[in-house]
Amino acid sequence: MNHFTLPAALIGLVPAALAMAAEPVAQPTQTSATRAASAVTAAQLPTVHVTDTAEGGLGLSLPTVSGSRTGLATLDLPASLAHVDEQTWQERGDSRMADIIARTVGMTPLSATSYSSLSFSTRGFTGTNSVGIAEDGVRLGVASSTTPYPANSWGYERVEVLRGPASIVYGSGTVGATANVVRKQPTRETVREVLVGAGSHGSAKLGLGMGGALSDTLSYRVDAYGHYTNGEHDMSRASGSKLMSTLRWQPTAALRVELLADISDEKPARYFGTPTVNGAIVPELLGRNFNTDDSDIRIKDKRLRARAQYQINDQWSVSNELYHFKADRYWRNIEAYSYNPAAQTITRGDYIELTHDLEQTGNRLESKLKAGAHQLVVGWEVSRANFGYASSGFDYSTTRPVGAAYHGWDNTSAMIPRFTTAATTHDFYAEDAWALSDRWLLLAGIRRDLTDFDRKDLIGSGTFDKSLGGTAWRLGLTHKLNAQTSLYGQVSQGHDPVTNILTLNLANRNYKLTTARQIEVGLKQQFAQGQGEWTAAAYRIEKKDIITRDPNNSQLSVQGGKQHSQGLELSAVMRVSPSWRLEGNYAFVDAKYDQLIEAGGADRSGNRPSNVARNTANLWAHYTTHSSIGRWQASLGARAVGSRFADNANTALSGGYTVWDAALSWRPQAGSTYRLSVRNLTDKLYTYSAVSSAKAAQAYPGEGRRVDLTAEFTF
């Protein structure tokens, strides 16, 4: 039997934290539960912009709904939560959401930023089935891991990343972490924003944002964005556009109604990596794209939402959110490559031509009640997803000399509808933030997910019904050592599907949800009169019922595999002077399979999961000065990722890397900023992720040196 243990590094945390308790807790005018209620009320009534004490800090004093539906401040939340605001990512010169999320502690990107998914590794778990993406608390997810939205940061005010099992807040598929992006809200004040940019590889972008009052009761916000790049590889051009809009009606202080309508259209790069040998990139092949010259990827999303919030009295509020999501996908690509250095040949496989359509409609009804020292939240969410899949069914592979011409698509087979699926999910959840005293807060929550699944095969006999159920829960305790310092501990449970529920097939119909349990302890502190913040967290996660091979028959896949991860995460921000601000984070993770048998009976027990680095770190330094011609800021940052294996056999090793980035901004006057950013200053050759198997040996390379120039205006 496996027991929960914590890394030895944690031993030094507790005495160090206790030593900080010299200051008694000042008697507050509000209890923690009252503060939670106030935060929730503020979120439901007209938007109030709160400025963190530490500019560009970790957001410890800010309320959050990303980590708990109760609206606790991050300092009071018994969980690890990263906070990045718009000012911070602008100062770094970041604009793509993949870059912004990847700079939070322990988050490692798995796909290059111009491709068709937001996929990450964290706390030993990888991919979109374990690391979720949400917008305004609504989970975004479609089949085949195609979650490119939101691809860029335009129209958003902050990103919050809840680490560890997050099923209590977001449902199934969030064992590693969930990144929640929060969009800009309508305001009564007139807002006009313009972004113009150009850079390497023929890239260009344009962003427009506006908002303000339409009448005494109506206000709005509209954001539009478009981008284009030729890409740094053959046939890797990419383009995209989006429109985000919000209309708010607020006839009274107690009632607010919002209508949101969004549309996005992306054509990601038609590039699926470069061949490798033993996990290492082959430099002479780096610039080649082995896809067909007429390959195609089209990704279209439409989203509609209607939200209503009503404050019944000082203690009780109700809200309802109705949403509709439509996703259309089309691929025609060759996506698997392997290189034979002796014969100087490339073998290409995975000739894929397919399309799928998804329509999902859902509704979330929620009630919040303040009862004495309790802040209670109960909710019910129901959704219906209809999914259709068609493909050509083309199965083909070719082997050609490296220098041979790679012509167009060879497949002449017609696209045929293959199957449809329908999934109806009911989620019931409840949370209670209980202020036991001025020093102690208990957070308890439970969530039950029930999914009825129906698959209809249009070819063959794979039609079946299936029911899936999962229970997530969390019990956390926060102790305030003083007004600026808190210790916390939590035990939580979440769950993941073994495969995407929308594409569940006959071979996987007997599988249940995997479960993961986590124990975590941590410290959060503001110091230096609010000019600095730091957090530390130590954790262990144990996951069971992952897919493995039957020990008695290696041809059969069964549930019963196990894996665990344990680690330490540190984050800090400090304004050391009026001119200098430093920020950094570090994560260590020890991840292993406790029980895993792969095809052919190969035992991988004790091995590290593929594409999981033991060590990751980020560091930034910002220097600000003023002159007669305006405000200047220079920023220098580094991202370090340790070595990773490209396979679960731990035989193909991808080397670690350190990439340096820089940004220089000039603000000649209020409302205008000019920014020069350079990514990968040293033109480092590295990989995001790699795969090594009998069918493919390839890697997603990181971008080479890239220069961007942008101009930002507000008026």
Secondary structure per residue as TSV (DSSP state, phi and psi in degrees):
chain	resnum	aa	ss	phi	psi
A	1	M	-	360.0	132.4
A	2	N	-	-83.6	140.2
A	3	H	-	-117.8	148.9
A	4	F	-	-70.1	128.4
A	5	T	-	-133.0	158.5
A	6	L	-	-117.3	152.4
A	7	P	-	-58.8	147.5
A	8	A	G	-61.6	-25.0
A	9	A	G	-60.4	-22.3
A	10	L	G	-67.8	-26.0
A	11	I	G	-56.2	-35.8
A	12	G	G	-77.7	-12.1
A	13	L	H	-71.0	-45.4
A	14	V	H	-65.0	-52.1
A	15	P	H	-62.1	-35.3
A	16	A	H	-64.0	-41.4
A	17	A	H	-68.1	-40.3
A	18	L	H	-63.7	-30.0
A	19	A	T	-67.5	-18.7
A	20	M	T	-84.4	-1.2
A	21	A	T	-88.6	22.2
A	22	A	T	-62.5	-35.8
A	23	E	S	-79.3	129.6
A	24	P	-	-71.5	156.5
A	25	V	-	-73.6	122.5
A	26	A	-	-65.8	142.4
A	27	Q	-	-69.2	111.6
A	28	P	-	-79.1	161.2
A	29	T	S	-81.4	-15.2
A	30	Q	S	-130.0	143.4
A	31	T	-	-75.9	168.3
A	32	S	H	-61.0	-37.9
A	33	A	H	-64.5	-38.4
A	34	T	H	-64.9	-42.0
A	35	R	H	-60.4	-39.8
A	36	A	H	-62.3	-43.5
A	37	A	H	-62.7	-41.3
A	38	S	H	-62.9	-39.7
A	39	A	H	-64.9	-42.4
A	40	V	H	-63.8	-45.0
A	41	T	H	-59.4	-42.5
A	42	A	H	-62.2	-33.8
A	43	A	H	-71.6	-23.4
A	44	Q	H	-94.7	-27.5
A	45	L	S	-95.0	-170.8
A	46	P	S	-51.8	140.2
A	47	T	-	-61.2	130.3
A	48	V	-	-113.9	120.8
A	49	H	-	-85.2	117.5
A	50	V	-	-103.5	129.9
A	51	T	-	-97.5	123.8
A	52	D	-	-65.6	145.7
A	53	T	S	-58.9	-46.0
A	54	A	S	-89.3	105.6
A	55	E	T	-58.1	129.9
A	56	G	T	67.1	26.9
A	57	G	-	-87.9	-159.1
A	58	L	-	-90.6	0.4
A	59	G	-	71.6	28.4
A	60	L	T	-65.0	-29.9
A	61	S	T	-87.9	-3.3
A	62	L	S	-91.3	143.5
A	63	P	B	-70.6	152.5
A	64	T	-	-141.7	142.2
A	65	V	S	-109.0	2.7
A	66	S	S	-77.5	-29.8
A	67	G	S	-99.5	-18.5
A	68	S	-	-163.2	141.8
A	69	R	T	-71.5	-10.3
A	70	T	T	-79.2	-13.2
A	71	G	-	78.8	25.0
A	72	L	-	-61.4	150.2
A	73	A	B	-65.5	149.3
A	74	T	T	-57.7	-35.0
A	75	L	T	-63.1	-30.6
A	76	D	T	-90.9	-12.7
A	77	L	-	-75.3	124.2
A	78	P	S	-82.3	59.7
A	79	A	S	-163.0	162.6
A	80	S	-	-87.3	122.6
A	81	L	E	-137.8	122.6
A	82	A	E	-95.4	143.5
A	83	H	E	-130.1	126.8
A	84	V	E	-131.5	123.3
A	85	D	E	-100.0	170.5
A	86	E	H	-59.4	-41.4
A	87	Q	H	-58.0	-42.0
A	88	T	H	-64.2	-49.0
A	89	W	H	-71.1	-26.5
A	90	Q	H	-67.0	-42.9
A	91	E	H	-61.9	-32.4
A	92	R	H	-78.0	-13.0
A	93	G	T	80.8	16.6
A	94	D	-	-86.8	142.8
A	95	S	-	-135.0	-27.5
A	96	R	B	-84.2	136.5
A	97	M	H	-63.5	-32.3
A	98	A	H	-61.2	-39.8
A	99	D	H	-68.1	-42.5
A	100	I	H	-62.6	-47.1
A	101	I	H	-66.5	-39.5
A	102	A	H	-66.1	-19.4
A	103	R	T	-86.8	-4.9
A	104	T	S	-78.2	159.3
A	105	V	T	-62.1	128.0
A	106	G	T	78.0	2.7
A	107	M	-	-97.3	119.5
A	108	T	E	-117.1	124.1
A	109	P	E	-70.2	143.5
A	110	L	-	-108.1	-13.4
A	111	S	S	-132.1	148.2
A	112	A	-	-61.8	151.5
A	113	T	T	-72.2	-13.4
A	114	S	T	-99.2	11.5
A	115	Y	S	-100.4	-168.3
A	116	S	S	-95.1	14.9
A	117	S	-	-151.1	154.5
A	118	L	-	-100.9	99.4
A	119	S	-	-127.8	133.4
A	120	F	E	-137.6	163.3
A	121	S	E	-118.2	135.4
A	122	T	E	-159.1	144.2
A	123	R	T	50.9	30.9
A	124	G	T	89.3	3.8
A	125	F	E	-124.0	145.9
A	126	T	E	-131.0	158.1
A	127	G	S	83.9	169.5
A	128	T	T	-73.4	-12.6
A	129	N	T	-79.5	-10.2
A	130	S	T	-125.1	-21.1
A	131	V	E	-123.2	108.8
A	132	G	E	-92.0	160.1
A	133	I	E	-123.5	131.6
A	134	A	E	-133.7	156.0
A	135	E	E	-125.3	123.4
A	136	D	T	50.5	37.3
A	137	G	T	84.4	-3.6
A	138	V	E	-99.9	120.0
A	139	R	E	-66.0	133.5
A	140	L	E	-104.3	126.5
A	141	G	-	-166.9	133.1
A	142	V	-	-133.8	175.3
A	143	A	G	-69.0	161.0
A	144	S	G	60.0	25.5
A	145	S	G	59.7	27.0
A	146	T	-	-92.2	81.2
A	147	T	-	-121.3	73.2
A	148	P	-	-82.7	-14.7
A	149	Y	-	-95.8	130.0
A	150	P	S	-87.6	124.2
A	151	A	-	-73.2	-30.2
A	152	N	B	-135.8	169.1
A	153	S	-	-88.8	-6.1
A	154	W	T	-62.1	130.4
A	155	G	T	92.3	1.3
A	156	Y	E	-116.6	149.1
A	157	E	E	-104.5	-24.5
A	158	R	E	-163.5	163.4
A	159	V	E	-127.9	133.4
A	160	E	E	-125.3	134.0
A	161	V	E	-119.6	113.5
A	162	L	E	-90.3	118.3
A	163	R	E	-95.7	149.0
A	164	G	S	87.1	179.3
A	165	P	-	-54.2	120.8
A	166	A	-	-117.4	18.0
A	167	S	H	-62.6	-26.1
A	168	I	H	-61.5	-29.4
A	169	V	H	-102.2	-38.9
A	170	Y	H	-117.3	-3.9
A	171	G	-	87.7	-163.9
A	172	S	S	-67.5	149.2
A	173	G	S	91.8	29.8
A	174	T	-	-139.7	40.7
A	175	V	S	-70.7	-38.2
A	176	G	S	-79.3	-49.2
A	177	A	E	-178.5	168.8
A	178	T	E	-138.4	128.3
A	179	A	E	-98.2	121.8
A	180	N	E	-110.6	119.2
A	181	V	E	-98.8	133.7
A	182	V	E	-112.2	120.7
A	183	R	E	-81.5	161.0
A	184	K	-	-68.9	145.0
A	185	Q	-	-104.5	154.9
A	186	P	-	-61.3	147.1
A	187	T	-	-132.1	162.1
A	188	R	S	-76.1	-25.2
A	189	E	S	-80.5	143.8
A	190	T	-	-70.8	130.9
A	191	V	E	-128.2	133.6
A	192	R	E	-135.5	125.5
A	193	E	E	-134.0	138.4
A	194	V	E	-135.5	136.9
A	195	L	E	-128.8	129.2
A	196	V	E	-129.8	133.0
A	197	G	E	-150.7	154.9
A	198	A	E	-150.5	155.9
A	199	G	E	-168.0	-161.5
A	200	S	G	-59.6	157.0
A	201	H	G	60.5	31.9
A	202	G	G	66.1	29.0
A	203	S	E	-82.1	148.0
A	204	A	E	-151.5	150.2
A	205	K	E	-150.6	153.2
A	206	L	E	-145.1	129.1
A	207	G	E	-128.8	137.6
A	208	L	E	-129.9	134.0
A	209	G	E	-140.5	141.1
A	210	M	E	-153.9	155.8
A	211	G	E	-170.7	170.7
A	212	G	E	154.2	-167.5
A	213	A	E	-90.4	137.0
A	214	L	S	-100.1	-26.7
A	215	S	S	-161.3	-169.0
A	216	D	S	-66.5	-23.1
A	217	T	S	-118.3	-12.7
A	218	L	E	-111.1	138.7
A	219	S	E	-143.6	165.5
A	220	Y	E	-149.2	165.7
A	221	R	E	-148.0	129.7
A	222	V	E	-131.7	132.7
A	223	D	E	-132.9	129.6
A	224	A	E	-126.7	144.3
A	225	Y	E	-151.3	142.0
A	226	G	E	-143.3	149.9
A	227	H	E	-148.9	159.2
A	228	Y	E	-152.7	144.4
A	229	T	E	-150.9	144.9
A	230	N	-	-76.3	-20.5
A	231	G	-	80.9	161.6
A	232	E	S	-97.6	0.6
A	233	H	S	-120.0	163.8
A	234	D	T	-57.1	137.7
A	235	M	T	54.5	35.9
A	236	S	-	-115.4	25.1
A	237	R	-	-66.6	150.6
A	238	A	E	-145.1	149.5
A	239	S	E	-151.5	163.2
A	240	G	E	-174.6	162.8
A	241	S	E	-153.5	159.8
A	242	K	E	-155.1	156.0
A	243	L	E	-135.6	124.8
A	244	M	E	-121.1	133.1
A	245	S	E	-143.2	144.3
A	246	T	E	-138.7	130.2
A	247	L	E	-117.3	124.7
A	248	R	E	-115.4	130.7
A	249	W	E	-116.6	122.1
A	250	Q	-	-133.9	86.7
A	251	P	S	-73.3	-26.3
A	252	T	S	-137.6	169.3
A	253	A	S	-66.2	-21.9
A	254	A	S	-92.3	-21.0
A	255	L	E	-118.2	133.2
A	256	R	E	-139.8	130.8
A	257	V	E	-125.6	134.6
A	258	E	E	-131.6	141.5
A	259	L	E	-118.5	129.4
A	260	L	E	-125.6	135.1
A	261	A	E	-138.5	124.2
A	262	D	E	-131.8	151.2
A	263	I	E	-146.3	140.2
A	264	S	E	-142.4	149.3
A	265	D	E	-140.9	115.0
A	266	E	E	-121.3	139.1
A	267	K	E	-122.1	88.0
A	268	P	-	-67.8	168.8
A	269	A	-	-61.2	136.9
A	270	R	-	-90.3	62.4
A	271	Y	-	-140.3	127.2
A	272	F	-	-123.0	31.9
A	273	G	-	102.3	-178.0
A	274	T	E	-126.3	147.6
A	275	P	E	-61.2	150.7
A	276	T	E	-128.3	163.4
A	277	V	E	-127.5	116.6
A	278	N	T	55.1	38.1
A	279	G	T	86.2	-7.1
A	280	A	E	-101.5	140.3
A	281	I	E	-65.0	142.2
A	282	V	-	-92.4	104.8
A	283	P	G	-55.7	-38.8
A	284	E	G	-69.1	-13.6
A	285	L	G	-101.8	-1.1
A	286	L	T	-60.1	-40.2
A	287	G	T	-81.1	-5.4
A	288	R	-	-87.0	145.7
A	289	N	-	-116.8	116.4
A	290	F	-	-92.4	10.5
A	291	N	S	-73.2	170.1
A	292	T	-	-76.4	151.8
A	293	D	T	-73.1	-12.8
A	294	D	T	-111.1	25.8
A	295	S	-	-63.5	161.6
A	296	D	E	-154.9	138.7
A	297	I	E	-137.0	128.8
A	298	R	E	-134.1	128.2
A	299	I	E	-130.4	116.8
A	300	K	E	-126.0	134.9
A	301	D	E	-131.3	141.9
A	302	K	E	-132.7	137.0
A	303	R	E	-136.9	132.8
A	304	L	E	-127.4	136.6
A	305	R	E	-141.8	146.1
A	306	A	E	-130.8	123.5
A	307	R	E	-123.0	137.3
A	308	A	E	-132.7	134.6
A	309	Q	E	-133.7	131.7
A	310	Y	E	-135.1	124.8
A	311	Q	E	-92.6	100.1
A	312	I	-	-64.8	-47.5
A	313	N	S	-154.1	-169.9
A	314	D	S	-63.8	-21.2
A	315	Q	S	-105.6	-19.9
A	316	W	E	-132.0	131.6
A	317	S	E	-138.9	153.6
A	318	V	E	-131.1	151.3
A	319	S	E	-145.1	154.4
A	320	N	E	-142.5	138.1
A	321	E	E	-132.9	119.8
A	322	L	E	-106.8	130.8
A	323	Y	E	-138.5	151.1
A	324	H	E	-135.9	133.5
A	325	F	E	-132.5	131.2
A	326	K	E	-128.6	128.3
A	327	A	E	-130.1	127.6
A	328	D	E	-118.5	131.9
A	329	R	E	-132.1	142.3
A	330	Y	E	-143.5	132.6
A	331	W	E	-129.3	143.4
A	332	R	E	-145.3	101.0
A	333	N	E	-151.5	161.7
A	334	I	E	-110.2	119.3
A	335	E	E	-119.9	-0.2
A	336	A	E	-125.6	128.2
A	337	Y	E	-133.7	145.8
A	338	S	E	-143.3	148.9
A	339	Y	E	-119.0	132.0
A	340	N	E	-107.2	99.8
A	341	P	T	-65.2	-31.0
A	342	A	T	-67.8	-45.3
A	343	A	T	-89.0	-9.2
A	344	Q	T	54.5	50.7
A	345	T	E	-127.7	158.1
A	346	I	E	-119.6	127.4
A	347	T	E	-102.3	127.2
A	348	R	E	-114.1	134.4
A	349	G	E	-139.5	-168.5
A	350	D	E	54.1	56.3
A	351	Y	E	-71.6	109.0
A	352	I	E	-120.5	123.2
A	353	E	E	-132.4	116.7
A	354	L	E	-155.3	164.2
A	355	T	E	-144.5	146.4
A	356	H	E	-147.1	150.2
A	357	D	E	-125.4	137.6
A	358	L	E	-131.4	132.8
A	359	E	E	-126.9	127.1
A	360	Q	E	-131.6	130.7
A	361	T	E	-124.2	134.8
A	362	G	E	-148.1	166.9
A	363	N	E	-147.1	135.6
A	364	R	E	-123.5	119.5
A	365	L	E	-109.3	129.3
A	366	E	E	-141.2	144.0
A	367	S	E	-129.6	138.8
A	368	K	E	-124.2	133.0
A	369	L	E	-136.3	129.1
A	370	K	E	-97.5	119.9
A	371	A	E	-131.1	95.0
A	372	G	T	63.8	-120.9
A	373	A	T	-86.0	3.8
A	374	H	E	-104.3	139.3
A	375	Q	E	-117.3	104.6
A	376	L	E	-102.1	141.4
A	377	V	E	-133.2	128.3
A	378	V	E	-130.2	145.7
A	379	G	E	-155.5	160.0
A	380	W	E	-136.9	126.8
A	381	E	E	-123.9	132.3
A	382	V	E	-128.1	139.8
A	383	S	E	-144.5	151.9
A	384	R	E	-129.7	122.3
A	385	A	E	-117.2	128.0
A	386	N	E	-116.6	125.8
A	387	F	E	-129.3	133.5
A	388	G	E	-126.2	138.9
A	389	Y	E	-130.7	133.0
A	390	A	E	-136.7	148.1
A	391	S	E	-154.1	168.4
A	392	S	-	-83.7	-16.7
A	393	G	-	68.7	21.3
A	394	F	-	-81.6	124.1
A	395	D	-	-124.1	112.7
A	396	Y	-	-153.5	150.3
A	397	S	-	-146.8	149.0
A	398	T	E	-136.6	149.4
A	399	T	E	-124.9	123.0
A	400	R	E	-139.4	158.3
A	401	P	E	-59.4	150.6
A	402	V	T	-54.7	-40.2
A	403	G	T	-85.4	2.7
A	404	A	S	-70.5	154.6
A	405	A	-	-74.1	138.1
A	406	Y	-	-109.6	98.2
A	407	H	-	-82.2	-163.4
A	408	G	S	-74.9	-173.2
A	409	W	-	-63.6	128.1
A	410	D	-	-88.4	-13.5
A	411	N	-	-81.7	126.2
A	412	T	-	-111.3	6.8
A	413	S	-	-70.1	143.8
A	414	A	-	-76.9	151.5
A	415	M	-	-72.7	128.1
A	416	I	E	-125.4	128.9
A	417	P	E	-59.0	129.7
A	418	R	E	-102.9	-46.6
A	419	F	E	-161.0	162.6
A	420	T	E	-127.6	149.5
A	421	T	E	-133.8	155.2
A	422	A	E	-138.5	132.2
A	423	A	E	-131.6	122.6
A	424	T	E	-111.5	123.2
A	425	T	E	-121.8	133.9
A	426	H	E	-116.1	125.6
A	427	D	E	-117.5	126.2
A	428	F	E	-118.2	129.8
A	429	Y	E	-143.6	157.1
A	430	A	E	-151.2	140.9
A	431	E	E	-137.5	151.3
A	432	D	E	-140.1	118.0
A	433	A	E	-97.0	108.0
A	434	W	E	-110.9	111.1
A	435	A	E	-79.3	97.0
A	436	L	-	-66.4	-33.1
A	437	S	S	-163.7	-172.4
A	438	D	S	-66.9	-22.7
A	439	R	S	-99.9	-24.8
A	440	W	E	-120.2	136.3
A	441	L	E	-135.6	131.4
A	442	L	E	-109.7	127.3
A	443	L	E	-116.4	119.8
A	444	A	E	-128.1	139.6
A	445	G	E	-153.8	155.5
A	446	I	E	-145.6	147.2
A	447	R	E	-144.0	135.9
A	448	R	E	-121.7	122.2
A	449	D	E	-108.3	130.3
A	450	L	E	-129.4	122.3
A	451	T	E	-123.8	127.6
A	452	D	E	-103.2	122.8
A	453	F	E	-118.5	136.4
A	454	D	E	-133.9	118.8
A	455	R	E	-114.5	133.9
A	456	K	E	-122.4	111.5
A	457	D	E	-77.8	127.3
A	458	L	S	-88.7	-14.6
A	459	I	S	-134.3	125.3
A	460	G	S	93.9	-161.9
A	461	S	S	-131.4	45.4
A	462	G	-	-98.8	17.5
A	463	T	-	-70.5	134.0
A	464	F	E	-164.3	164.6
A	465	D	E	-112.8	155.8
A	466	K	E	-155.4	142.2
A	467	S	E	-118.9	135.4
A	468	L	E	-125.8	139.9
A	469	G	E	-139.6	141.9
A	470	G	E	-144.2	143.6
A	471	T	E	-117.8	124.6
A	472	A	E	-113.5	145.6
A	473	W	E	-151.5	162.6
A	474	R	E	-150.9	138.5
A	475	L	E	-132.8	113.7
A	476	G	E	-130.5	149.8
A	477	L	E	-132.9	128.5
A	478	T	E	-115.6	132.4
A	479	H	E	-118.4	118.9
A	480	K	E	-84.2	109.6
A	481	L	E	-69.8	-38.1
A	482	N	E	-156.4	-174.3
A	483	A	T	-62.7	-20.0
A	484	Q	T	-111.5	-4.0
A	485	T	E	-131.8	133.5
A	486	S	E	-138.1	143.1
A	487	L	E	-106.6	146.1
A	488	Y	E	-144.9	159.3
A	489	G	E	-145.9	148.8
A	490	Q	E	-151.2	152.6
A	491	V	E	-123.9	131.7
A	492	S	E	-143.1	160.2
A	493	Q	E	-136.0	135.9
A	494	G	E	-135.1	-176.8
A	495	H	E	-151.0	151.8
A	496	D	E	-128.7	149.2
A	497	P	-	-77.7	150.1
A	498	V	S	-73.2	-23.0
A	499	T	S	-148.8	170.4
A	500	N	-	-61.1	127.4
A	501	I	G	-59.9	-35.5
A	502	L	G	-66.0	-25.1
A	503	T	G	-111.4	19.9
A	504	L	-	-56.3	130.1
A	505	N	-	-117.9	180.0
A	506	L	G	-60.3	-37.4
A	507	A	G	-66.1	-24.1
A	508	N	G	-108.2	7.7
A	509	R	T	-65.8	-23.6
A	510	N	T	-88.4	-3.1
A	511	Y	-	-76.8	141.8
A	512	K	-	-102.5	175.7
A	513	L	-	-67.0	141.3
A	514	T	E	-75.0	155.3
A	515	T	E	-123.9	147.2
A	516	A	E	-135.9	137.0
A	517	R	E	-122.2	137.1
A	518	Q	E	-126.6	142.5
A	519	I	E	-119.9	135.2
A	520	E	E	-144.8	139.6
A	521	V	E	-130.7	152.6
A	522	G	E	-164.0	174.5
A	523	L	E	-135.5	137.4
A	524	K	E	-131.9	138.1
A	525	Q	E	-152.7	138.0
A	526	Q	E	-101.2	140.2
A	527	F	E	-146.9	176.5
A	528	A	T	55.2	48.5
A	529	Q	T	54.6	40.1
A	530	G	T	84.5	1.9
A	531	Q	T	-86.6	-5.3
A	532	G	E	-141.6	151.2
A	533	E	E	-143.7	145.2
A	534	W	E	-149.9	153.2
A	535	T	E	-137.0	152.4
A	536	A	E	-141.2	140.8
A	537	A	E	-143.5	137.5
A	538	A	E	-124.0	140.7
A	539	Y	E	-149.5	163.1
A	540	R	E	-143.0	131.5
A	541	I	E	-121.2	132.3
A	542	E	E	-121.9	125.5
A	543	K	E	-119.4	135.6
A	544	K	E	-127.6	169.5
A	545	D	E	67.2	28.6
A	546	I	E	-76.0	162.8
A	547	I	E	-73.4	130.8
A	548	T	E	-140.7	176.5
A	549	R	E	-94.3	146.9
A	550	D	E	-60.5	122.3
A	551	P	T	-57.5	-24.9
A	552	N	T	-94.1	-11.9
A	553	N	E	-155.0	97.8
A	554	S	E	-68.4	-5.2
A	555	Q	E	-82.7	-14.1
A	556	L	E	-104.8	135.2
A	557	S	E	-94.9	134.0
A	558	V	E	-138.5	163.0
A	559	Q	E	-85.3	151.8
A	560	G	E	144.5	-8.3
A	561	G	E	-72.9	158.5
A	562	K	E	-138.2	149.8
A	563	Q	E	-148.0	159.0
A	564	H	E	-142.7	161.4
A	565	S	E	-147.3	147.6
A	566	Q	E	-144.7	150.5
A	567	G	E	-173.7	-177.0
A	568	L	E	-135.2	136.1
A	569	E	E	-129.8	133.8
A	570	L	E	-129.9	136.1
A	571	S	E	-138.7	144.4
A	572	A	E	-154.5	146.7
A	573	V	E	-136.1	136.0
A	574	M	E	-147.4	126.7
A	575	R	E	-91.0	102.0
A	576	V	-	-81.3	-18.0
A	577	S	S	-161.7	171.7
A	578	P	S	-57.7	-21.9
A	579	S	S	-100.7	-26.5
A	580	W	E	-113.0	134.1
A	581	R	E	-132.8	132.9
A	582	L	E	-117.3	141.4
A	583	E	E	-143.1	145.6
A	584	G	E	-165.6	162.4
A	585	N	E	-151.7	158.9
A	586	Y	E	-146.3	140.0
A	587	A	E	-135.3	133.9
A	588	F	E	-117.9	132.5
A	589	V	E	-136.3	130.7
A	590	D	E	-110.9	103.6
A	591	A	E	-117.7	135.9
A	592	K	E	-147.3	153.0
A	593	Y	E	-85.0	124.8
A	594	D	E	-83.9	-31.0
A	595	Q	E	-153.7	112.5
A	596	L	-	-157.5	125.0
A	597	I	B	-119.4	127.1
A	598	E	-	-99.8	179.6
A	599	A	G	-53.7	139.0
A	600	G	G	86.2	-0.7
A	601	G	G	87.4	9.2
A	602	A	-	-68.0	125.1
A	603	D	B	-89.4	118.4
A	604	R	-	-105.2	12.2
A	605	S	T	-58.6	132.4
A	606	G	T	90.9	-7.7
A	607	N	-	-87.9	159.0
A	608	R	-	-84.5	137.8
A	609	P	-	-59.8	149.9
A	610	S	T	-64.9	148.7
A	611	N	T	60.2	30.9
A	612	V	-	-116.7	116.9
A	613	A	-	-89.8	143.2
A	614	R	S	-70.1	-37.6
A	615	N	E	-128.8	133.8
A	616	T	E	-138.7	150.7
A	617	A	E	-155.5	151.1
A	618	N	E	-133.6	142.6
A	619	L	E	-144.0	134.1
A	620	W	E	-136.8	141.7
A	621	A	E	-126.6	131.3
A	622	H	E	-122.1	129.8
A	623	Y	E	-121.0	127.2
A	624	T	E	-120.5	135.6
A	625	T	E	-144.1	161.3
A	626	H	E	-122.1	143.1
A	627	S	E	-136.2	-177.8
A	628	S	T	-67.2	-17.0
A	629	I	T	-107.9	11.2
A	630	G	E	130.9	-170.1
A	631	R	E	-97.1	133.8
A	632	W	E	-119.0	143.0
A	633	Q	E	-140.1	130.5
A	634	A	E	-116.5	133.4
A	635	S	E	-130.0	139.4
A	636	L	E	-133.7	129.8
A	637	G	E	-137.4	159.2
A	638	A	E	-138.2	141.4
A	639	R	E	-123.2	126.0
A	640	A	E	-119.9	130.9
A	641	V	E	-129.6	128.5
A	642	G	-	-73.3	176.6
A	643	S	-	-66.2	151.4
A	644	R	E	-137.4	156.0
A	645	F	E	-92.2	143.7
A	646	A	S	-87.8	-4.7
A	647	D	S	-146.5	158.8
A	648	N	T	-72.6	-15.3
A	649	A	T	-72.2	-14.8
A	650	N	S	60.2	40.7
A	651	T	-	-109.3	-28.4
A	652	A	S	-104.3	114.7
A	653	L	E	-107.8	126.0
A	654	S	E	-94.5	125.8
A	655	G	-	-67.5	155.2
A	656	G	-	-73.3	172.6
A	657	Y	E	-154.1	156.4
A	658	T	E	-129.4	123.9
A	659	V	E	-117.1	130.9
A	660	W	E	-102.2	135.7
A	661	D	E	-127.3	156.3
A	662	A	E	-146.2	154.5
A	663	A	E	-146.6	143.1
A	664	L	E	-133.0	124.5
A	665	S	E	-123.6	149.0
A	666	W	E	-132.7	123.6
A	667	R	E	-115.6	96.1
A	668	P	E	-69.2	-26.5
A	669	Q	E	-158.6	163.9
A	670	A	T	-59.2	131.8
A	671	G	T	97.3	-1.6
A	672	S	E	-141.6	131.4
A	673	T	E	-138.7	133.3
A	674	Y	E	-114.3	132.3
A	675	R	E	-134.2	132.3
A	676	L	E	-113.2	123.3
A	677	S	E	-125.7	141.8
A	678	V	E	-125.9	120.8
A	679	R	E	-102.5	139.3
A	680	N	S	57.1	65.4
A	681	L	T	-52.8	-40.1
A	682	T	T	-91.8	6.2
A	683	D	-	55.7	47.3
A	684	K	-	-69.2	135.7
A	685	L	-	-90.7	119.1
A	686	Y	-	-153.6	173.8
A	687	T	E	-123.3	142.0
A	688	Y	E	-72.5	-49.6
A	689	S	E	-157.6	163.9
A	690	A	E	-145.4	158.4
A	691	V	E	-133.9	142.1
A	692	S	E	-138.6	111.0
A	693	S	S	-148.7	-179.6
A	694	A	S	-65.6	-26.6
A	695	K	S	-93.5	-31.8
A	696	A	-	-148.1	143.7
A	697	A	E	-138.7	95.8
A	698	Q	E	-153.3	168.0
A	699	A	E	-144.9	151.4
A	700	Y	E	-85.8	111.5
A	701	P	E	-77.4	148.6
A	702	G	-	-72.5	161.6
A	703	E	-	-67.7	145.4
A	704	G	-	-76.0	-169.2
A	705	R	-	-58.2	133.6
A	706	R	E	-136.9	135.8
A	707	V	E	-118.2	131.6
A	708	D	E	-131.2	141.0
A	709	L	E	-123.3	126.6
A	710	T	E	-131.2	154.5
A	711	A	E	-127.6	129.3
A	712	E	E	-121.6	131.7
A	713	F	E	-130.7	139.4
A	714	T	E	-130.1	139.2
A	715	F	-	-160.1	360.0
